[in-house]
């Protein structure tokens, strides 16, 4: 059987900061959370500060980096290799599945309710999504 991670809640796939930290630990990377505190359009400059895990758990808007850029960042490294996003994860990634099995509901991001679905190995599948809610469908042709 093939295990596939899907989101069963409107809003979108995402891991909690706790699950992100564990995933990055398992692949040998560090984990730092930053949030934006100043905005160029209203404050005249952008600014990001490092935040503890507990604060990241309490907010929807934070950034996960794999490098410590210090307590304050003036220019965010958006195109930097140290910016990490759970949106790029393969849904059959064994490490992702391990993290979700370890943490259960604590792995759910702020707009997510993650579930591991098992399907037969020989099925060609795809994830369909509506407003963040996902389901797995067998692939077929359409015109």
N, C-alpha and C positions, 0 to 999 in steps of 0.2 A: 504494500500500500504506500502511496505517496502522501506525505503530510504537507498541507498548504495553509498558510496563515491568511485569514481574511478579517475584515472589520465588519462587525454586525451592528453598527450604530451610525445614524446619519451624522455627518461631521467630517470623518476622514480617518484613514489609517495613521497611526502614530504610536510611538512608544513613550512610556513615562521616562522622566529623567533617570530614575533608579534603573530601569531596564536598559536605557541607552548606555549608562555607565557600565553595567555588567557586560553588555554586548561588546563595547569597546575594550574592556578588560580582557575578554576572551580572545579577541583578535590582536591583542598586544599593543593597544593604543591607550594613551591617556585621555582624560575627559575633563573639560572645564566648561562651565555654564556662564554665559554673559547675557545681560539685558541692556537694552537701550534706555538711557536716562535723559539724553538731550537730543533735540532734532533740529537739523539745519534750517528747516522752514519756519520754526518758531523760536529757537534759541540762538540761531546764527551759526551753530556748529553741531555736528553729531558727536555723541559720546556713548560709550558702552562700558559697563563695569562688570567685574567678575562677581558672581553670586554663589552662595553656598547651595548645596543640593536641596536643602529644605525649602529655600526660597524658589528654586526652579520648580519644585513639586507644586507650589502654590500659584504659579502663574502659567498662562497659556503662551506668553510671548517671551521666548528666550532663544538663545543660539547655543549650539553645542560645538565646541572646538576641541581639537586634539592636541593643541599646544597652548601653553600658558603665555598670553601676551601681556601679562602684568595686570594690576588692579584696574587700570583704565585704558581703554583703546580709543584713540581719536579717529582713526580711519579703519573701518571694519574690513577684514580680509575676505570679502565675499567670493572672490575667485581663487582664493588660496587653497592649497591642498589640505590645510588643517581645518577647514570648515566641513562639518559632518552633518548629513541629513539621513534620517531613517526612510525617507521616501525613495531612496535608491536601492533598498534591500530586495533581494530575490525572496519571494514568498515561500520558497522551498529551502531556503538557507538553513542548514542544520543548526547553526549557532543561534539564529533567530528563534527557531523552534525550541531549542534548549532553554533560552532565556524565558520564553513564554511559559514553558512547562515548569520552570523553577519558580517564577513569580506569580503565575495565575493572573488574577484580576489586577494585581499591582503592576503588571506590565503595560496596562492600558494607558495610552496617552489621554490628554484632556478631552478629546472628541472621539475617542475610540472605545470599542468593546471587542477585543481581539479574540479570535477563536481559531483553533487548529482543526481543520477538516481533513479527513482521510478519504482518498479516492483510489480506485484500482490503478496500478502502475501503468497499464496499457492504454489508459484514456488520455486522449489529447484534449487539454483543457484550456480555459481562459477565465480570467476574473472580469466579471461585469460589475459596473458600479453605477449607482444612482445617488447623488447627493451625499457621497461618502459611504453609504451602505453597500457592501460587496457580497456577491454570490459567485459560486463557481459553476461554469457551464461547460458541457462538452462542446468542443469546436465542431462547427459544421460550415457548410458553404452557404452564402447568401448572395443574392443579386439585387 
